[in-house]
Each structure stands twice: as structure tokens, then as C-alpha cells.
Amino acid sequence: MTPPRTPSTPPGPPAPSGVHHPLFARFYARFSVSADVKGGLGALRTELLAGLSGRVIEIGAGNGLNFAHYPPAVTEVVALEPESRLRRLAGEAALRAPVPVTLLPDTAEALPLEDASFDAAVASLVLCTVRNLPQTLAELHRVLRPGADLRFFEHGRADTPGLARVQRGLDRTVWPLLFGGCHTSRDPLAAIEAAGFALGPYRSFDVPEQGPRLPSSPCVLGSARR
């Protein structure tokens, strides 16, 4: 059943899924705001969302930094964020957003939404953290209408053997524990194609573009068609 079209749904108690990363959420809330201004992520968010219209679903909204970048042709954003602290911050961002935002506490693996009910979907720095990547993408495929776009901005597997080995080692040990379930060695492009999407234009780059290459540096930004 589709949620009511209200400007914002107040953040509630922690999601029943058990997604709870209080230390990471506190760190991310501070780091992400700084990265938007000083690291150029704000411009990437604008690029990611440019040209969207109609009803949009965004999974893993975090503290809602994408909301300010949605173009006016978007009639509603239904945003999911299961982590309670980040959802509270996203609720505050939703009130300032230039488009209506409905905020839900659900996880991306089980969307409480009707089939083919959205004109576009957005996955922004979230596919690394979902517990079941194929199921998440299958759910996005289900709720998008035929021909709709999936916009993605994700980090993933390195294209060099040395860094790829480092990523795999970190994913088996400390990285998910320190960074809210994040995995650095996932391949978002391959996963999106495997879910039945047709890849459209995309570009690969590092974040940050200058300085040491971090395990989370290799990124892709683009679109795929349902």
C-alpha cells in the first residue's frame, strides 16, 4: 500500500530491522556535511539527480543531503532510512527540501510500496551497506515503472589488483564493523545488470580525486533503465 503523500513523515522509533549504528551515524552526519562542501560531493549529488521528474524513491537516504538537490519537476520523494539517528536528521532535511519528501523507516530489501509506482529511483552511497544486494535491486526493479531510470552514485571494487586485495581483506574484517556495514569490494555495475536493468551512461572516478587512493575511493555515477 502506498504511503500518504505528505511533505514529510516524522521519524519514528528504531526500525524493526535492527539497523542501528549509533557511532557510525554520528561520524557520518558530521563527515558527510563537510565532504559535500569541501570534497565536492554536493556537485555530484546535483549531477546525479539532474533531470528527474515525477515520483522518486530514494533508498538509504542517510541524513538527507540529497533532498536539497532534487529538481522542481519531482512531485514527491519517498525516502527510506532505517538507522534511527540518521532518519531523525533526514526528517529535519525533509522539512527544508524544495520538493515534498515522505520518509519511511523500512529497509531496501522489503519495500512497502506498490509495483510500478515510481518514475525513478535513486541509490546514493548505499548499495555498499545493504544486507542483501540482489534483493534490494530486485525490489527497486519491482517498484519502478517500465522505462524508468535508476540513478546511482556508488563506490565499489577497485580496478587495480593491489587495492582490490586490500578491499577484500577489509571487508572480511574491520571495515563493515567500523563503517555501518559498508563493503568496499562490491561491484555495483555488475549487480545492477544482474537485476535486469540496462546500463545507461556512467562514469568512473575517484573520491577524493587528489591524494592517496582509499579503499572507498573508486566510484561510479550514472543511470540504468528498468
Secondary structure, DSSP 4 states (H G I P E B T S, - for coil): -PPP--S-PPP-SPPTT----HHHHHHHHHHHHHHHHHSSHHHHHHHHHTT--EEEEEE--TT-TTGGG--TTEEEEEEE--SHHHHHHHHHHHHH-SS-EEEE---TTS--S-TT-EEEEEEES-TTT-S-HHHHHHHHHHHEEEEEEEEEEEE---SSHHHHHHHHHHHTTTHHHHTTT--SS--HHHHHHHTTPEEEEEEEEESSSSSS--TT-EEEEEEEE-
